[in-house]
Amino acid sequence: MQSIAGPNDEPAVPGRRERKKAATRQGITDTARELFVRNGYDQVSMREIADAADVSVATLFKHFPGKEALIFGGPEEDAARERSLIETVTDRPSGVSVTQALRARMLAEFDRRAASGAGSAGRRSGAAGRRQLQALVERTPALRAHAEQRWLRHEDALAAAVAADAGRPARDPACAALARMVLSAPSIARRSRDPRAAIDAVFDLLERGWAPQ
């Protein structure tokens, strides 16, 4: 008889296939980011990445639909991010407002990225590696545009979750506006000298309203 895991069971250990897939993805990502930093994003082709990572072009596209996914993550990461955003609303502790929960999530996301860096460059050289990748994004128009849009693709899902929580229609304009502002916070923070303070400023505006001096 097939057993059913209970809520207190330990999570299953990934099998060999899953571990191999994860190792392949990480190796490709590390190789691509090294090439991007060294040669420039626009100057590196998918075939060059595949050759350097010692995989076929078909394998590369199986894991990553395009070059931008090698910087920001692919469909799996996008789906996980959207689930996390919705769960931030639906699973927040009692007594915590939607905006308080989303503020905490955005700040935690910023702190996590600042602490861990991105890819092998971040692991090898800490802050220097993060600065290299950030500088790459800033000087590459295609990456800047993708960075601006990567959060906004979850706008409808977040707006629907906020509306459901508030008992409002799914396409309520106030909920849509809140979702848009929340998901614009990372982009606003990225352009700020103090990203954490910028995130707080966005949520202060959401919670207190506009009060010009």
JOLIN-V363318 format. One record per run of one state. SS is the DSSP state (a for helix, b for strand, c for the rest). FROM is the first residue (numbers start at 0). LEN is the number of residues. If there is no record, write none. Layout:
<<SS/FROM/LEN> <SS/FROM/LEN>>
This chain:
<<c/0/15> <a/15/24> <c/39/1> <a/40/3> <c/43/2> <a/45/8> <c/53/3> <a/56/7> <c/63/5> <a/68/4> <c/72/2> <a/74/16> <c/90/7> <a/97/19> <c/116/2> <a/118/7> <c/125/1> <a/126/13> <c/139/1> <a/140/9> <c/149/2> <a/151/15> <c/166/6> <a/172/18> <c/190/4> <a/194/14> <c/208/5>>
